Amino acid sequence: MGEKNNSESTIVIKGLKFTYPGIDGHPPPGSTPLIQDFNLTLNSGDRCLLVGSNGAGKTTILKILGGKHMVEPDMVRVLGRSAFHDTALTSSGDLCYLGGEWRRDVAFAGFDVPIQMDVSAEKMLFGVGGIDPGRREELIKVLDVDLSWRMHKVSDGQRRRVQICMGLLKPFKVLLLDEITVDLDVLARADLLRFLRKECEERGASIIYATHIFDGLEDWPSNIVYVARGRLQLAIPMDKVKETSNLSLMRTVESWLRKERDEDRKRRKERKASGLPEFERQFDGSRVTGDPAGAAIRAVNNGWAAGRLNSTIAGEENFVLSSNRVLRQ
């Protein structure tokens, strides 16, 4: 990983820095970057396992690679092109991102609602044009999809199988997986991982797979990347992980995360004991502490979002925010 020249590299990340923007499209003043000084190179055929604690930045990194967040073109190159600026990467199917569930916002009804339309799996899978029939049949068999399934009646795991099957219909060169197997049963997950390994070995595809489920992964990845606090901690071949640790993959990752957690707890304790000033303000009787940029985002939120009946400020009614206080309407 990273030993071949860039002409053979499918993913090249150089000095990646990223901060989520505010409502004006720019990072809030004083905000700390979520991703900092991130460098990584992956080559054709690599199967990369991306690990890290909750909030480490794994999903953000995958979305940046998938072209869903804009960064400087030279920071992230996928197949030699800018993931965000070159839309042909995704439209062609060369770059494929699979993450989260099929969900949507329904105006004045709810948000993050699972898509449950009354349509068959057959209509969805055979409604995509320009697909190799043999590849489609293989995926249907691998994921054990019943073409008679109705999307409004299936379980979460069955809906996920159809989602993955549709996402993989076009042959990919780079595949980004973000906790995509969380709803699959043991057989479906094992067969899918076997299929993905074959894609890398036979077609030279590259895969980054972020997951917290390590059963059956001992011999699957060729590389492992460990992220903590938005920074790259380790990026090494899986063989070296086995050489340096007698523990299983799950126990090895667990040891990394426990060490990271202990360091974070120690850092918070030292900061509290030192009496370092923290940003504080009163918000309807509750204390808000931490990053002033995060508080700035909260200050511009009037409690409602377009097309939603639910307040985005939990347990509160509508608010008008002044510079120093909150007035209840």
C-alpha positions, 0 to 999 in steps of 0.5 A: 500500500503506497509502494507503487507509483501513482500511475498504478494508484486508484486512490491518492489522498494528500494533506486532506483537511476538511471542516463541515461548513456553516449555513454560509458555506464556509467553516465557522470561525475558530472551528477545528478541522474534523479531518487533518493532515490525512495522507493515504495511497491505495492501489489496484486490487487493494481491499482496505479495512477502515477502522476507528471509533465512533466520530473518528471521521470514517464516514466523512472520509468515505463521503469525500472520496465518494465526491459528496463533499468538496475539497481542493482537487489536488487533495483527493484523486480517485482514478487520477481525477477529482472525486467531487469535480469529475461527475463522470466518475460516479455516473459511469459506475467506476466510483461507487459509494454504498452507505446508510439506508435508503431513506428520504425526507417527507415534507410535513410528515417526517424525515429520515424515513425508510423508502418503502414504496410498493414496488417489486425487487424484480422491477427495481433490478431489471429497470436499470439499463445497460447492465450485463445480465450475467453480472445481475444474475450472479448478484441476485444469487450472491445476495439471495434476492427474491425477485417477488419481494415488495419493498414496502413489506420486506425486512430491513435486511432484505431491503438492504440486499436489494440496495447493495445488489442495485449498487453493484450492478455496474462493474466498479473500479473503486468501491466505498462501503460504509457499514453497509453489511450491518443489516445482513445475516451471516450467510449474506455477509459471507457471500458478499465478502467473497464476491467482493474479494473476487472483484479485487483479485480478478478485475483489479478493483479497489475497496475501502470497507468501514465496519465495526463487525470483524467476524469473518474478516481475518483473511479478507482485507489486504490492508488496514487503516486506523483513524482517530480524531480525524487523523491517520494513525496506521496504514499497514498491510494486514500481514504486518498486523498479524506479525506484530499481534498474536490477537485476533483482528477484533481484539487487535482493533479493540486494543487500539480503541481502548488505548485511544479512549484512555488517552482521551479520558486522561486529556479531558481530566487534565484539561478540567484540572488545569482550569482552562477556560471553556466557551460557555453560555446559557441556553434556556437554562442549560449550559453549552460548552465546547467549540465556539464554532459549534455553538455558532451553528446552534445559534443560527438554528431557529428550531425548525427545518423546511417541510418538517413538523418536528422541532430540531431543538429537542423539547422546545418550541419556536425561538427567536435568537438574539446576540446574547439571549433567547426569547421565547415567542 
